[in-house]
Amino acid sequence: MAELCDLTAVELRRLIGAKEISPVELLASCIGRIEKVDGAVNAMVTRAFPRARKEAKAAEKAVLKGEPLGLLHGLPIGIKDLEATEGVRTTLGSKLYAKNVPTADQLSVANVRAEGAIVIGKTNTPEFGAGANTRNLVFGATGNPFDPLKTCAGSSGGSAVALATGMVPIASGSDYGGSLRTPAAFCGVVGFRPSPGVVPAEARPVGLSPFSVLGPMARNVADAALLLSAQTSADPRDPFSMGIDASLLDPLLEADLSGIRAAISTDLGCAPVSKAYRKLFKNRVQKIRGAFLEAQDRDPDFAGVHECFEVLRGVNFVAAHGERVRTRRKDLSPNVIDNVDRGLEYSLEDVAKAHLAQTRIARAWLQLFRDVDVVICPGASVTPFPHANWSVAEIDGEKMPTYMRWLALTYVPTMAAACGAVLPCGLDAAGMPFGIQVLGPPGADRHVLAVAAAIERQLARHPETARPVPDLAALGKLASRKKTP
């Protein structure tokens, strides 16, 4: 029989509401899993067990008294260490904030707590979320649950690992260049990048930039949709928060794929992708092509996207971290420094051209969806690499011009303000998780989730494309060895 911590969030919430399990029992199961395997992967870097136990007891009493229950009542959640949590250390993965304990929750955290979620701890992230390798100068690296010496990607890597190993049923994340999606692909879970403003980000340093968003992670699409329904709200402090999409609050229904027109793209027409992953993607997509009304091989128009991304990302980093790099350079990680240094080299003309290019890209993306309903592409360009390396230096002999270029499959859609989900799609030839990405235009969040859920069901029918599960016994043994002096 499966342990409680391995059940889906939707099922756990049903069992709690039906009084078939207690939030206290569920929390104990999650804590037990953390204590058993986290020593091998280093995902739950700050733990809030004492308060979580008190909240679980209060949640249990509310159920027994027949009180109204929130969407996430009694569900343990891992919160990415970039999000402020009242009374729980929030380091942002930075030595500069190693002792920071916020006095209030930011809205994304307050929303899920208001719906009954219990914060069990904080999940690891690279410093300020910079880079797709969850490694920082405070807590060190988070290992991939399928091979702890390899990266889990980032920047929501701690959340992805916590989910894959059953530490929590739901976890939060954020995404700029793929921080929700790449860890999902590397760890065999689901990451969903919402449209700008769906989950208000009132603390975002550059408030008028739509590229950085907050969103859900889970082990399946329905669970991610459940968490998103609790995260979403309206907040005037976020200029992109224009109100709540009521459809996101309803239980998720799968789309009928027989009415869906899908554009299949191996590299989005511009992203570096390894030969092995190109071949694997084409092979895996064959298993679902027949389910669609149309499945056309078609690349979106992303001309000029790489320079556009680098320049606008540089603007964001100079605004958010320029002063830190100038005054505390020796205390910062290489990725933060690299983004700021390169950002400072761009001219005003470069920035102006990048804004023009991004506008053209966003309009071309919208135009594409007159002919198709979703775009499907790989979730990552390469197999997970050793976390001792900060990034991917080359793909099949092609040198990457920046540390971010290997992430083009995920940062390119960001420049179009796309929403998108990454789904597990079995293992690659190296025995590591492989994921596929389902993308849509901004505002199509519910539609993309419904299509993703239907594709997920198709993939689950085949052993080679079903969601992979890490060897928990092996992780437990590794964690035990690490504890032994």
Secondary structure, DSSP 8 states (H G I E B T S, - for coil): ---GGGS-HHHHHHHHHTTSS-HHHHHHHHHHHHHHHHHHH--EEEE-HHHHHHHHHHHHHHHHTT----TTTT-EEEEETTS-BTTB---TT-GGGTT---SS--HHHHHHHHTT-EEEEEE--SGGG-SSS-EETTTEE-EETTEEEEE--SSSHHHHHHHHTTS-SEEEEEESSSTTHHHHHHHTSEEEE--TTSS--TT-SSTT--S-EEEEEESSHHHHHHHHHHH----TTSTT-----GGGGS------GGG-EEEE-SSTTT----HHHHHHHHHHHHHHHTTSSEEEE-----TTHHHHHHHHHHHHHHHHHHHHHHHHGGGS-HHHHHHHHHHHT--HHHHHHHHHHHHHHHHHHHHHTTT-SEEEEES-SS---BTTSSS--EETTEE-SSTTGGGHHHHHHHTTT-EEEEEEEEE-TTS-EEEEEEEE-TT-HHHHHHHHHHHHHHHHTSTTTS-----HHHHHHHHHHHH--
